[in-house]
Amino acid sequence: MSQRVSAWTNHFKNIVVSWLICSFLFGLLSIFIYIQHAESNKASVRAMAERVMIEFGTQLNSVDSFLHHADSIDVQCSDSAIAKMRQFVFKHPAVSEIGIVNPAGELVCNSFGLLSSPLFISEPPKKRGLRYHGPIISEFLQVSAFVLARTRHDGYEVNALLPTDWINDMIHLSKYPELDYITIVDSETGVPIFLQGEYSLPLGHALFPLSQSTELEKLFDDQSRKFLYMKPFQSVPQLSIIVAKNARFLGLPSPIWLMALCFMYVLSWLGLVLILNHYDKRVFSSRALLLSALTRQELFNVYQPLVDAQQQTVVGVEVLIRWMHPIEGELGPTYFVPEAERDGTILEMSLYQIDKAISDLRSVLVTNPDFKVSFNVNGYLLGCPSYIKKLCEAKSVFHNLTIELTERDVLSETKIKSVLQRLGELGVEIAIDDFGTGYCGLQYLQSFPIDLLKIDQSFVASIGLANLQSPVLNAVIEMADKLGKKLIAEGVETQLQANYLSARGVNVHQGWYYHKALRAGALKKLFRG
């Protein structure tokens, strides 16, 4: 029942964790998409403004080119002059009328012909260059028109009328539904001349007079936040185009994008839930199996004897663990200890191992109170208060208690140095297992409270062979002697190896030459025999 509850707890935890991870990642993705869409929409707004600039600017440029060369038009309104004006009007549908105004401000003729009676308009200004005015009502067509004009060197003005309907149609919001408004304004004052939409301007920001393209995103006087883009017309700098879009919609992707994003979010969330559940199921299964094996006492200790080579007596043991699996049979530690280290059951297993050792070896200790008992320990266990407490309990039983660590555990967990020092003060002997195969330097041997080095069996196996390991073995023995460290040789399998080690002062051996790992009963018989 507790395992089922734990499984459901893990399942719920995975759902929440997956949701948090996916929400965070898709939050970042949404921000990225929002920024990208905002930049894309800003570029779209600029593109729409440029489109108007091109369409309207093309007509302005064409009219400006015609008026620029208007000095050649006969101001007496000859038939050829009227024909020339009509020809331009016919070729340019955006232009409805061409007119000639004398220096006194009187319209003397237009593209329809010579006026029988000059019509006073306004006196042409003396300054040269293209200018605009209006909109006005054309006297002949009786329609609203926008006027572009130039003053000639002789004081006459030649002007062109562009129907306002044509201009309004060109900037109609139906062509640009994404925009809040589009307008053509006076570059000096900002007064709109042609407007589609609700015209508004940013608060606290002076835009006019305008001399170059400008864009900004601010709060406008209608209390909405907008993105605005404005630019003067090249041929008529007195006129500028302004387009604006509500900033609230700048970063919103299209509905298809939103649907795709939601689908990806749900799919990723479900996938992550499945992956985490699969992982937890695997971990939970291995943990449940190992805990169940501990409950049923399927795990048991075996004891690898430590032999005094001179006295040929067993002076201690290294405690190892085995699993009597109900189906697989007896399993060595390589089949389940790595899994126990991954899922955390190594703690329960190690506590169980110490309790079993105390129970198994109690009778041996009666006659051999200085009997050495050695346990393999990793950095994780030394960080667990419950395991340290159990070691302290074991020290009260095993007066000669040793813990064996690999070089990796010592060097990768510098925080355990204080733990080792505390254990050393209690009389626990600290050993480095498989010494020489890792990266334990002299500075670590001197700074860490290391009492004993166990020579790795690969160096022992090199005895009597001409290979690179042999000099290393001698160097290890010499170094340990100079540093005052005790030595134990692992993997002793031949008389030659035993004699070689004894001759060099290594008198405690461990290996099949003497004994294989023994169960508790066999070990007790060894002492009784």
Summary of the structure (lengths in Angstrom):
residues: 529
radius of gyration: 48.0
end to end distance: 48.8
largest distance: 147.5
contacts: 1624
relative contact order: 0.07
helix: 47%
strand: 25%
